[in-house]
Amino acid sequence: MSFPAERRVEIDLAAIRHNVRHIIDVASPARVMAVVKADAYGHGAVPVAKAALEAGAVWLGVAHISEAIELRKAGIDAPILAWLHTKDSDFSAAIELGVDLGVSGWELAHVVAAARGLERPARVHLKVDTGLGRNGCPPEQWDGLIGRALEQQEDGLLRVVGVFSHLAVADEPHRDETDEQIERFREAVAVAEDQGVDLEVRHLANTPGTLSRPDSHFDLVRIGIGMYGLSPFEGQTSAELGLRPAMTFRTTIANCKEVPAGQGVSYGLAYRTGEATTLALIPVGYGDGVPRVATGAPVSVNGRSYPVVGRIAMDQMVIDLKATGIAGTDKTLLGCEAVIFGDGNGTPTADDWAQASGSINYEIVTRISPRVVRSYVDSDVAP
């Protein structure tokens, strides 16, 4: 006999496809790269990548070469770009598997060495820092990086196929820095083309840039959070952007009991009941990826929302039902389904949990731990 997973997230692949198709319409004629790093923001890299490609994405993006290797092992042959490396990264495996590599400077020598050993040219995208201050070639070194890359291209060891950068504040559309970054990117592209680089793709926009700045689209946009149906903008919901959240986090109530007024709840007894009430135990905690600081976040049971009270522990948290005479009766919630977050249609959202924890929706979905079982549904397919 099989039993449903006690803690599970359901990913609706139809929502993934809907979001990709919607963003393709917004970004056209630019093409779409589906970013599936960090196990597709916790949604499962391989199933999400396949759904995104089915919906019309033409590229996949990952941070690490190891993530690209996983996709290739799953039989995915679409173009993949991996952009974050260390000196221990397996550049040879990437080249052998036809994975494009982001290069900001020091990586070029390592990529060339791997290509020379394989006698096979690497495909590289040169990254320029237009203002984010993380990875990317500093503007004053850009000429030199292009020159070195073209020398290696002449020797048949690589092909420069792209130039890219990353936006810092596109999720705050009123800020002027995005204008400055777009202009710096245009200048960097012009320098590369003036030196003779024949570019296949120029890409700068992330999800917020794609949705709010058409002038950042260029040839390709890289969509992350939007593909998962979440809004990158404060004060603007997924629904307002035409997006559908893909992840729903479910469990079942593990205990339901009556307690008197003044009952302390969880470690530190930071919360005490103001009156006699019923407490319900949710068997999910920070060991499952729920933020420990998210006291007050909502949990939905039978379509009604209840706040988390007391400290969230490693494996469990408590909700106050604000009613009595429930436990041990036919009204008990023991065994009832509890939804931590979902699509917002009668459920809390990842945004609610982000607000309660002082974080962002990106972190809420990405941090769900491996002991929470992932399952996949397709709401486009009739049961």
Residue pairs with C-beta under 8 A, 6 or more apart in sequence:
5 372
5 373
5 375
6 251
6 252
6 283
7 250
7 251
7 283
7 284
7 288
7 371
7 372
7 373
8 249
8 250
8 251
8 372
8 373
8 374
8 375
9 42
9 247
9 248
9 249
9 250
9 368
9 372
9 373
9 374
9 375
10 247
10 248
10 250
10 375
10 376
10 377
11 43
11 44
11 47
11 48
11 246
11 247
11 374
11 375
11 376
11 377
12 244
12 246
12 247
12 248
12 376
12 377
12 378
12 379
13 47
13 48
13 51
13 246
13 376
13 377
13 378
14 377
14 378
14 379
14 380
14 381
15 229
15 244
15 245
15 246
15 343
15 379
16 43
16 48
16 51
16 52
16 55
16 227
16 228
16 229
16 246
17 51
17 52
17 54
17 55
17 380
18 55
18 229
18 243
18 244
19 226
19 227
19 228
19 229
19 243
19 244
19 246
20 32
20 34
20 51
20 52
20 55
20 56
20 57
20 223
20 227
21 55
21 56
22 242
22 243
23 32
23 207
23 210
23 211
23 221
23 223
23 226
23 227
24 32
24 55
24 56
24 57
26 210
26 211
27 205
27 210
27 217
27 221
30 205
30 217
30 218
30 219
30 220
30 221
31 57
31 58
31 59
31 219
31 220
31 221
32 52
32 56
32 57
32 58
32 59
32 220
32 221
32 223
33 57
33 58
33 59
33 60
33 61
33 81
33 203
33 220
33 221
33 222
33 223
34 48
34 49
34 52
34 53
34 57
34 59
34 60
34 61
34 223
34 227
35 60
35 61
35 62
35 222
35 223
35 224
35 227
36 45
36 48
36 49
36 52
36 60
36 61
36 62
36 67
36 71
37 61
37 62
37 63
37 64
37 67
37 224
38 63
38 366
39 45
40 47
40 48
40 49
40 228
41 224
41 225
41 228
41 362
41 365
41 366
42 247
42 289
42 365
42 366
42 367
42 368
43 228
43 246
43 247
43 365
43 374
44 374
44 376
45 62
45 67
45 70
45 71
46 70
46 71
46 74
46 76
47 376
48 227
49 60
49 71
49 74
49 76
49 78
50 76
52 60
52 227
53 60
53 76
53 78
57 78
57 223
58 78
58 79
59 78
59 79
59 80
59 81
59 201
59 220
60 68
60 71
60 76
60 78
60 79
60 80
60 81
61 80
61 81
61 82
61 83
61 222
61 224
62 68
62 71
62 80
62 81
62 82
62 83
63 82
63 83
63 84
64 82
64 84
64 85
64 89
65 82
65 85
65 89
65 90
65 91
65 93
65 94
65 99
65 101
66 90
67 82
68 80
68 82
68 94
68 97
68 99
69 90
69 93
69 94
69 97
69 99
71 80
72 80
72 97
72 98
72 99
77 98
79 100
80 98
80 99
80 100
81 99
81 100
81 101
81 102
81 125
81 162
82 94
82 99
82 100
82 101
82 102
83 101
83 102
83 125
83 127
83 135
83 164
84 102
84 135
85 91
85 101
85 102
85 107
85 110
87 106
87 110
89 110
91 101
91 107
91 110
91 111
91 113
91 114
91 122
92 114
92 117
92 118
94 101
94 114
94 122
95 101
95 111
95 114
95 115
95 118
95 120
95 121
95 122
96 118
96 120
98 123
100 123
100 124
100 125
100 161
100 162
101 107
101 111
101 122
101 123
101 124
101 125
102 124
102 125
102 127
102 135
102 164
103 111
103 124
103 125
103 126
103 127
103 145
103 149
104 126
104 127
104 129
104 135
104 136
104 137
105 137
105 141
105 145
108 124
108 145
108 148
108 149
108 152
111 122
111 124
111 158
112 122
112 152
112 157
112 158
114 122
115 121
115 122
115 157
115 158
116 157
121 156
121 157
121 158
121 159
122 157
122 158
122 159
123 158
123 159
123 161
124 149
124 158
124 159
124 160
124 161
124 162
125 160
125 161
125 162
125 163
125 164
125 201
125 203
126 137
126 145
126 146
126 149
126 160
126 162
126 163
126 164
126 192
127 135
127 136
127 137
127 163
127 164
127 165
127 166
128 136
128 137
128 139
128 142
128 163
128 164
128 165
128 184
128 185
128 188
129 135
129 136
129 137
129 138
129 139
129 165
130 136
130 139
130 165
130 166
130 180
130 181
130 182
130 184
130 185
130 188
130 204
131 168
131 177
131 180
131 181
131 184
132 165
132 166
132 167
132 168
132 181
133 168
134 166
135 166
136 165
136 166
137 145
139 184
139 188
142 188
142 191
143 191
143 195
146 160
146 191
146 192
146 195
146 197
147 195
149 158
149 160
149 197
150 160
150 195
150 196
150 197
152 158
153 159
153 160
160 192
160 197
160 198
160 199
161 199
161 200
161 201
162 199
162 200
162 201
162 202
162 203
162 220
163 188
163 189
163 192
163 197
163 199
163 202
164 201
164 202
164 203
164 204
165 181
165 184
165 185
165 188
165 204
166 204
166 206
167 178
167 181
167 204
167 205
167 206
167 208
167 209
167 216
168 177
168 178
168 181
169 175
169 177
169 178
170 178
170 205
170 206
170 208
170 209
170 212
170 213
170 216
170 232
171 208
171 232
171 233
171 234
172 234
173 208
173 212
173 213
173 233
178 209
178 213
178 216
181 204
182 204
182 213
182 215
182 216
185 202
185 204
185 218
189 199
189 202
189 218
192 199
193 199
199 219
200 219
201 218
201 219
201 220
202 218
202 219
202 220
203 218
203 219
203 220
203 221
203 222
204 216
204 218
205 213
205 216
205 217
205 218
205 221
205 222
206 221
206 222
206 223
206 224
206 232
207 223
207 224
207 225
207 226
207 227
207 232
208 232
208 233
209 216
209 217
209 221
210 216
210 217
210 221
210 223
210 226
211 226
211 232
211 233
211 241
212 233
224 362
225 231
225 232
225 361
225 362
226 232
226 241
226 243
228 245
228 246
228 247
228 365
229 238
229 243
229 244
229 245
229 246
229 247
229 343
230 238
230 243
230 245
230 350
230 351
230 361
230 362
230 365
231 237
231 238
231 240
231 241
231 243
231 351
231 361
233 241
237 344
237 351
238 244
238 245
238 344
238 349
239 344
244 343
245 342
245 343
245 344
245 349
245 350
247 341
247 342
247 350
247 365
247 368
248 339
248 341
248 342
248 343
248 347
249 284
249 339
249 340
249 341
249 342
249 368
249 372
250 337
250 338
250 339
250 340
251 282
251 283
251 284
251 337
251 338
251 340
252 283
252 335
252 336
252 337
252 338
253 280
253 281
253 282
253 301
253 333
253 334
253 335
253 336
253 337
253 338
254 281
254 282
254 283
254 316
254 334
255 280
255 281
255 334
256 278
256 279
256 280
256 281
256 321
256 326
256 327
256 332
256 333
256 334
257 278
257 279
257 327
258 276
258 277
258 278
258 324
258 325
258 326
258 327
258 328
259 273
259 276
259 277
259 278
259 279
260 273
260 276
261 273
261 274
261 275
261 276
261 277
262 272
262 273
263 272
263 273
263 277
263 279
264 271
264 272
264 310
265 271
265 272
265 273
265 279
265 309
265 310
265 318
265 320
266 309
266 310
266 311
266 312
266 313
266 317
266 318
267 310
267 311
267 313
268 310
268 311
269 310
270 295
270 310
270 311
271 295
271 309
271 310
271 311
273 279
273 320
276 324
277 320
277 321
277 322
277 323
277 324
278 320
278 321
278 323
278 324
278 325
278 326
278 327
279 309
279 318
279 319
279 320
279 321
280 301
280 306
280 318
280 319
280 321
280 333
280 334
280 338
281 316
281 317
281 318
282 299
282 308
282 316
282 317
282 318
282 319
282 338
282 340
283 315
283 316
284 290
284 315
284 316
284 317
284 340
284 372
285 292
285 312
285 313
285 314
285 315
285 316
285 317
286 292
286 312
286 313
286 314
287 314
287 315
287 369
287 371
288 315
288 368
288 369
288 371
288 372
289 367
289 368
289 369
289 372
290 312
290 317
290 340
290 353
291 297
291 312
291 353
291 356
291 357
291 359
291 363
291 364
291 367
292 311
292 312
293 312
293 356
293 357
293 358
294 308
294 312
294 353
294 356
294 357
295 308
295 309
295 310
295 311
295 312
295 356
296 307
296 308
296 309
296 356
297 307
297 308
297 348
297 352
297 353
297 356
297 357
298 305
298 306
298 307
298 308
298 348
298 352
298 356
299 305
299 306
299 307
299 308
299 317
299 319
299 338
299 339
299 340
299 348
300 306
300 338
300 339
300 342
300 346
300 347
300 348
301 319
301 333
301 336
301 337
301 338
301 339
302 333
302 336
303 346
305 348
306 319
306 320
306 321
306 322
307 319
307 320
308 317
308 318
308 319
308 356
309 318
309 319
309 320
310 317
310 318
319 338
321 333
325 331
326 332
326 333
327 334
339 347
339 348
340 348
340 353
341 347
341 348
341 349
341 350
341 352
341 353
341 364
342 348
342 349
343 349
349 361
350 361
350 364
350 365
351 361
353 361
353 364
354 360
354 361
354 363
354 364
357 364
